Amino acid sequence: MKQCRIEREQRENLDILHLDGALDAYSFPRLEAALRGLREESRNNVILDCAGLDYISSASLGALIGFARRARENGGDLKLVKLSPKIYNIVELLGFHKILEIYPDLERAVRSFTT
């Protein structure tokens, strides 16, 4: 499995983290640190662009729920975009699609923060 690369893009009060690779027990701490850094900067509107994501562990998904909850408590949210069918099936199987907002494309997710 290739390690996950994370690239940050800022758009006004919104941060987009582009993910490429696999999010597992070894690579998730890097995403966790990036999300924690955003929270410390009071940047609570976050989109995870999962177009390049090959794999995500259920533990990583569970941790994302916690980040989304904290973002919401601070007036923001954590949203996912461009999930592969394989990853979406995992999200759906675990019932996380009821908790995390998922969008088919980046622009719809961006617009969801302004409406």
Residue pairs with C-beta under 8 A, 6 or more apart in sequence:
1 21
1 22
1 24
1 54
1 55
2 21
2 22
2 54
3 21
3 22
3 26
3 27
4 19
4 20
4 21
4 22
4 23
4 27
4 28
4 30
4 31
4 53
5 19
5 20
5 21
5 52
6 17
6 18
6 19
6 20
6 30
6 31
6 34
7 17
7 18
7 20
8 15
8 16
8 17
8 18
8 34
9 15
9 16
9 17
9 18
10 16
11 110
13 43
13 45
13 113
14 45
14 46
14 47
14 110
14 113
15 38
15 43
15 45
15 46
15 47
16 46
16 47
16 48
16 49
16 106
16 110
17 31
17 34
17 35
17 46
17 47
17 48
17 49
18 49
18 51
18 52
19 31
19 48
19 49
19 50
19 52
19 53
20 52
20 53
21 27
21 52
21 53
21 54
22 53
22 54
22 55
22 56
23 31
23 53
23 55
23 56
23 57
23 60
24 55
24 56
24 57
24 60
25 57
25 59
25 60
28 57
28 59
28 60
28 63
31 60
32 63
35 46
35 67
35 78
38 44
38 46
39 67
39 70
39 71
39 74
42 74
43 76
44 71
44 74
44 75
44 76
44 77
45 71
45 76
45 77
45 113
46 67
46 71
46 76
46 77
46 78
46 79
47 78
47 79
47 80
47 81
47 106
47 109
47 110
48 64
48 78
48 79
48 80
48 81
49 81
49 82
49 106
50 56
50 80
50 81
50 82
50 83
50 84
50 87
51 81
51 82
53 83
53 84
53 87
54 84
55 87
56 87
56 90
58 90
58 94
61 90
61 91
61 94
61 96
64 78
64 80
64 96
64 100
65 96
65 99
65 100
67 78
68 77
68 78
68 99
68 100
71 77
71 78
77 101
77 113
78 100
79 100
79 101
79 102
79 103
79 109
79 112
80 91
80 100
80 101
80 102
80 103
80 109
81 102
81 103
81 104
81 105
81 106
81 108
81 109
82 103
82 104
82 105
82 106
83 91
83 102
88 97
88 102
91 97
91 100
91 102
101 109
101 112
103 109
103 112
